[in-house]
Each structure stands twice: as structure tokens, then as C-alpha cells.
Amino acid sequence: MAARAAALPAPRARRSAAPGLAVGLSTLYLSVIVLLPLAALGWRAHGWNAITTPQAVSALELTLVASGVVALINAVAGTAIAWTLVRDRFFGQGVVNALVDLPFALPTIVAGLTLLALYGPRSPGGVDVAFTRWAILVALLFVTLPFVVRTVQPVLFELDTEMEDAAVSLGASRMATFRRVIFPNILPAILSGVALAFARAIGEFGAVVLISGNLPFKTEVVSVYVFGRIESGDTGGAAAASVVILGISFGVLLAIGGVRRWATRHDR
């Protein structure tokens, strides 16, 4: 009986009843919601000299550096927060878990106003970083925090703790266990969170427009520069700068996606 069962062919994967319909609807939805607006943006993009001016280059450099720093900080802090929420139990944990999602729910302009009230000239704590580059970092850290936490957290939930116990029983230290057992499993999730955080930071507007002061060559980020082009009536230049931001974000997402697939090549 066992030999007969072993000889039976493996069951085939269940297929969708209408795969063509599902693919068609998905493609149609993505085309209407994503592809057509992007195509319209590219069509309107002209006056490319607007992104080669010293002011535009300065804004782009500041945005890229700030977004990269914020993504790296949140890679560490977000992983630590996710670890604490999954592995520890403490009073008020539910409140902390809900606070992580607050930047998702809070309108970004409200977030900017809140940060300005807390870290502006009338700060109740005496910390005034308004209209400086530190203010940009604070604002971007606030709006991008949930991305790493919410991508790493489910992976930690599903991680088998027996592997960690086995490593410890074999004499591995806690740090060695984390480095060799836990970190390789959560690395793809960290990379996904970093990519999303960077993409969000590079195009953030509402949270930084108030607290940064929008000083050219000092605190002006590229999203605010695009808004300034629109106010000046240069919609073509604004579209061109937007295309550049879009291309950089998409390239980073593709690059990190490639690194993630390389890191998980042995799992497939």
C-alpha cells in the first residue's frame, strides 16, 4: 500500500478558474491607476533645464542624502522595535504597537505642524531645530518609521524559535545566534522596509514643507522645489523634476529587490 501510494503522481497545484480574466483585470487596474498617470507625467515633462540648475541639484542632493540616512537609521531602529514588540511583553505594548501606525494614519501636513510645534521656536522642551537640516531628518524619520517595523514584524512572528534554542544549546552566544540564524531570515524583510522607507522619504512633502523653512541651497528638498516650479507656472519643469524623482525611486526599488532575491536564492 505504501509503495502504491508513493507511485501515485503528486497533486497538481490548484489553478484559477479564469486566469486570463484575473490577469486582464489586474493589468487594467494597474494601467488606469499607475501607468496612465505616469505616462501623462512623462508627456508633460519638458524644460529639462529646470533640473540642472544649481538650486535643483542642491535640492536633489539634500533629498538623496537625507533619504539614505533616514532609511539606514530606520533599518536599525525599526528592526529593534519590531523585535521588542514580538519577543517582549510589557505594560502598554498594545499602545506602542498602535503608535507605530500613527504616521500612516496622520495626514503629513498635520505631522509637519505637530513637529513644528514640538521642535520649533516655541518648543515646550526647548529643542529648536526648525529651518535646519536636522528638522528634515526628524520629519522623514517620523513618516518612514512604520515601513521597516511592519515588514520585519510578521517575519519575526513566523520565525521558528527552536533553531535559536538549538544554536544556543550548541554553545553559540546570543549575538552569534542573531547574526547566523535570525538575521539571514529577516534580511529580506529589512531590505523591503528600507526600500519603501527610502521611496517615501525621497518624495515626502507635507511633513517637511513647514518645519524645513524651504531655504534654497540649505533646507529645500526636491519635492518642495517641484512645488515651487508649479507655483511659478513652470509645469513642464515640475514634471521633469518629478520624472527624475520617480526614476530614482523606481531604480532603488528594483536594485533592493534584486539584492533581496539574491539573499533568498537558497530558499527557492
N, C-alpha and C positions, 0 to 999 in steps of 0.2 A: 504493500500500500504506500509505504514511504517512497519507494523508488518510482511508483507510478505518479505520485504527486510531484516528485522532483522533475519528472519528464514533461509535465504539463507546461505549456508556454506561459510566460509572465503576463498578467493582465495589462492591457493597453491603457495608457493614460486617457482619462476621460476628455473628450473634445467638446468644444462648444457646439450647440445645436446650429448656430448660424454664425460661424467665424467671420464670413465676409461682411455680414451686417454689422457686427461689433467693430471690426476694423474700419469700416466705412463711416460709422457714426463717430468713432474716436477721431478719425482724421478730419472729418467735417468740423467737429467741435474745436479741435486744436487750430484748424485753419481760420475759423471765424474769430476765435478769442485771442490767438497768439500770432499766427503767420500773417494774416491780413494787416493788423495794426503795425507789425514790424515792417512789412513791405511798404506801407504808406509812409512810415517814418523815413525809410531809405529813399523813397521817391521825393520827399520834401527836402532831403538833405542837399544843400548846396552852400556856396560860400565857405568852402573848407578852410579858407584863410582865418576864419574865426577861431579855429582850434590850434593855430600855430602862433598866435600872438603870445608875448611873454606872460600876460595875465592868465591866459588859458593854460599854458604849460605849467605855470606855478600852481594853479588850482588843481590840475590833474596830478602833479607830483605829490602835493599835500594829501590829496584824496587816496592815492595808491599807498603811500607810506602809512597813513593813519589806519586805513582799512587792513593792511597787512599786520600792523602791530595789534590792532584790536582782535583780529582773527587768532593770532598766536596766544594772546592773553586769555581769550575765551576758551581756547583749546585746553589750557591747563585748568583754569577756574571752572569751566563748565564740566569737565570730567570729574573734578573734585566734588562739585556739588551733586552731580549725578551719583557718584559713589556714596556720598553721605546719605542721600535720600533713599538709596536702595539697600545699603548694608547696615545702616544705623537706625536706631529707634530712639526718638526723643520727643519731649513735650513740644507741641506746636508744629509737628512735622507736616501736618496737612496744610497749615497756613503757609509754611515755607514753600511747599510744593505748588500751592496756588499762586504765590508771588512770582514764581519763575515764569508763569504765563502772562503776567501783567503787561509786559511790553508788547505782547501780541494783541491784547485787547485795548490797550490805551492808544488813542489817536496820537500820532507822532508830534503834532503841533502842541498837544497838551503835555506830552512828555518834555518837549523843549521848554515850555512855560514852567513846568514843575522844576526842571533842573536849573532854570534861571533863578527861580525863587529860592532854591536851596544853595546854589553855588554862585549867585550873582552878587552885585554890590550890596544888597540888603540881606545877605545870608545870615540866618539865625545862628549859625555855627561859626561865623567869622571867616569862612573859606570862600574867597572870591577868585574864581578862575575865569569869569566871563570875559569874552572877547579875546581869549588866548587859545593857543592850540591845545592846551590841556582840556579846555571845555569841549573841543571836538572829540577828543578821546573819550571823555566821560559820557557824552551823548551817544556815541557809537557803541560803547560798551553796554550801555543800558538797553538799546534796541536790539542788539545782536546776542545777548546772553542766552535766551531760550534755545537757540538753534543747536548748540553743542549738547546742552543738558538733555533736550528731548530726543536727540538721536542716539546718545550713549545710554540713556536710562533703560530703554527696552532691552538692549543687548545685555546689560548687566543683570536684568531680571532673569533672562533666559540662560545665563552662563551657569554651567554645572560647577557647583562648589566642590564636588568630590575630586575634581582634578587639582584644585588648590590644596585640599587636605592631603591628597596623595603626595604632592610635591613637598609639603611641609613634613610629612612623615618620613620622607626620604632624606631629610636634612636641609632642604632649601630654606633660606631665610625669607621673610615676608617680602622684602624688596626683590629678591631673585624670583620669587613666585609671581609677583606682579609683572616683572619685566619679561619673563619667559612664558608664562601661562595666560595671564589676564590681558596684558597689553596687546599681544598679537590678535586676540579675539575682538577687542574693542577698537582697534586702529581703524578699520574701515568706517565705523560709525563716527569716530572723531574726525576723519577726513571729510565725511559728508557734512558734518556740522560746521567745520571750518570753511568749506566751500560756500555753504549757504550764508554763513555769517559775513564772509568777505563780499559776496554778491550784494547782500543787503546793505552793508556799510558803504560800498562804493557809490550807491545811488541814493543814499539817505538824504532827505531834505528837511522834513518837518522838525526833527529833533535838534538839528544844528543851526537852522536859519535864525533863531532868536539868540541863542547863547554864544554863537561864534562871532557875531558882530559883522561878518561878511566884509572883512577888510582885505582888499586886493593885495596880493603878494604876502599876506600874513595869515589870515584865517578864512579865506574864501575857498570853499570846496567846489568841485566841478558841478554838482547839482545846483548850487546857488548861482554859479556862473551861467548855467543854462537858463535859469530863471531870469537873470539879468539880461541875457540876449533876447528873451521873449519880450520883456518889458521895453526894450529898446526898439522893438519892431523887427529884429533880425531873426525871424523864424527859421530861415534856412541855416544860419549859423548855429542856432539852438539845436536843430535837428541833426546837424553834422556832429556836434559835440555829443549828442545823445547816442548816435550810432557808434562813436568811439567808446563810450562807456559800455554800451551793450556788447560790443565786440570783446572788450577786455573781460567783462563778467562771464560771457559765454566761453571764452578761451580758458579762463581759470576753472570753470566748472568741468570742461572737458578734460583738462590736464589732471585735476584731482580725481576725476572719475577714472582716468587711466591708471593713476597710481593706486587707487582703491582696487581696481581689477587685478593689477599686478600683485598687490599684497594678499589677495584672496585666491590666487591662481591654483594653490594646492588644495583648496576646498572644493573645486569643481571636478 
